[in-house]
Amino acid sequence: MPLLGSAAMLLSFDIAAEAVAEHDRWHTHEHLPERLSIPGFLRGTRWVAERPGPGTPRYMVLYEVASLAALTSEPYLQRLNNPTPWTTRVMPHYRGMRRGLCAVLGSFGFGTGHAGALLRFKAPARGAEAAPHRWLLQEVLPALPARPGLGSAHLLEGAATPAMTHEQRMRGAADAGVDSALIVTGYDSAAVAELALSLGAGPLERQGATGVTHATYRVDYSLASAELQKQSAR
């Protein structure tokens, strides 16, 4: 399975236009290395929307973690409640943060393509046996990575509510959560976009899903904890 752990944290958000350049510098050079130094955080990837706009946040960030426990751990909460000066400067520029502490229901294929699609929806029940989840896990996702242009697919379900922290307060509002999310990646952006459309509102709604949205993204930056460990060992 391509995801590095049994859980993940999925974020989507916008940044005030005047702060985008600083956000990207901060996120690349301070924030991701800081997060990936926390025990249990394995890889973080920042994606940027192909067509940001209403209903399509500019950014999607996926953290792969060893287990859900890493997302409620004391080391992580300490970081959230003790932001750096640079973090303190950037946080007020966040808009519409949606942050999900998720269980990985299924992960298929290998690697991460430069093109990605994010489909969000609400299932009528929880767990792998919920109708839209079961349909995806049994009938759709196992074959996706073999399709031309695609490489991997991951089904996530919100599993815990993020605690209120100092970082959230600096953003000006409590973070919204995540119900269910499907992330598909590939090497052909057209194939990924076509897949997102084909799985969109109609097919998922027929399985009982509600609130279906989809958007396409491209990889902007990715960092793994193993890279930091190698660097520190030199």
N, C-alpha and C positions, 0 to 999 in steps of 0.2 A: 504494500500500500504506500502511495507516494507521500502522503502527509506524515510528518515525523513523529506525531504523538496521537493520543486517543482523544484529545480535546483541542479546541481552537478558540481564539478571540477574533471576532469579525467586527470591523469598524467601517462606517461610511459617514462622510461629512464633507462640508464645504469650508473654505477658508476665505476670509475677506480678501478682495482682489488685491488690495495694496500690500498684503502680507504674504502672498503666495511664494515669492522668491525666498523670503526669510524662512518661511515654514519649511520649504524643501531643504534648505541648508541645515537648519536645526534638526529636522527629522532624520537626515542622512548622517550627519556628523556627530550628533549628540544623542538624540532620542532613541533611535534603533539600537546603537551600541549599549546604551544604558539598559534598555529593556532586555536585550539578549544576554546581559550579564546576570540576570535574575535566575536563580535555580529553576529548572523546568521549562524555561523559555528556549525554544530550539531554533526557530527561524521566523523572521518577519519580512513581509513583502508589501511594498507600497505600489498600488495601481492608480492610474489616472484615467478618468472617463474619456472615451473617444468624443462624446458630444455632451459635455456637462450642461446642465440646465435644470429647470423645474422637474422634480422627481428623479433626477439623475445626479447625485452628489459627485463633485469633482474627484474625490478620493475614496478608494477602498483600501483598507489595510488588513492583512491576515497574519495573525501570529499563530504559529503551530506550537503547541505546548504538550509536555509529557502527559499531563492529566489535568482535570478540572481543579485539583488541589492547588496547582501552581497559580491559578487566577484568583484565589482567595487567600494566598499565603501571606505571612507577615512581611517577608522581604518585598513583595510586590506592593502591598498596602503602604509600607513605609515610603516607597518611592512616590506613590500617588499623593501622599499627605505631606511630602517634603520636596516640592518641585525645585529644580535649579533656577537660578536667575533667568537664564535664557528661556526655559519652559514657562516661567511666570510672565515673560514678555509676549510669548506666542499664544498662550491659551485663550486670552480674550478675543482672539481673531477667529476662533472656531465657530461654525454655524451648523445647526441641525445634526449634532452628533447622535449616531445610533451605534450602540456598542453591545455586542452579544457575547456572553460567556457560553460557549457551545460544546456539546458532545458531537463527536464525529460518528454519524450513523453509517456512513459508507465512503470509501475512497478507492477509486478505480484508475488504472493506468499508471504511468510513471512520468516523472519530470514536471516541469512548469513551462508552458508555452508563453510566448510574449503577448499573445492575445487572450483575453479572458471575458467571460460573461458571468454576471451575477443575477440570479433569479431569486426573488424573495417572495414568500407566501406564508399563509397561516393554514396549518392542517387542522382537521376537525378533531383530532385526538393526538396524543403524544406517543413517541417511540417509533420503532421500526415498523410496527404493525399498523400504524395509521395509514389509511388508504392511499394518499398521494405518496407517502414515503415508501410503502410496500411496492407500489407500481414502479417508482423510480429505481429502487434497489433491485427488484427482481426482473423487470422487463425492459428497462431503458438504459441504465448506467453501465451494466457490465459490458455492453457492446460498443459504447461510445468511443473509448480510446482507440479502437481499431478503425474508426471512420477517417477518411482522408481529411487532413487539416486539423484533427483533434488529437489530444494527448492524454488528458486526465480529467476526472470529474469527482467532486467531493460534495456530499450531502451533510449539512450541519443542522443541528437543532438547539435552540436556546435552552440552557439547562440550569442557569443560576442567574440571580439578579445582582448586578454590580452594586457594591456598597457606595454610599455617598462619600466622596473624598474631597480634599482641598482642590485638586485639579478640576473636578466636576464643577465646583462652586465658581472657580475662575472662568469657566466657560459660560456661566450665567444661567444655567438650567440643568435639571437632571437629564442624564442621557436616556434616550429612548432605547428599547430593547430590540431583540431579534427573535422572531418566531422560528421559521425554517428558512434555510438558504441553500441554494445549489450554485456551486462555482465550477465552471467548465473552462479549461485552458487548452490552447492549441497553438500551432505555428502558422495558421492561415486565418487572418482576422475575418475574412468573408465567411468561412466555414463556421467559425465560432458564432458570428452574428446570426447566421441562418439557423443554427441549432437553437439559439436563444429564442428566436421567433417561433420555431416549430414546437417548442415546449411551453410557449407563453400561456396566456390566460386560458385559451380554449382547452387544450389537453389537461392541464393541471386542474382547472375548474371542474372538468368532468370527473375527476377523481376526488372531488370534495374540497379542493383548496380554495381559499378566498384571498383577496388582496394581492393578487399576483402582479409583480412588477419585474422588469428586466432591463439591464443596461450592459453595454460593452465597455471594456477597459483594456489598457495596455500596461505591461510591467514598467515601472519607473525605477525601482531600486529594491534589492533584496539582500538580506544579510542573515547568516547562520551563526549560532553560538559557537560551533566548532571552529569557525574562522577566527573568532576572537580568542578562543583558547589556544589555537596555534600561534597567533601573534604574541600572546603573553608568555608563551613557553620559549620564545626565541631569546 
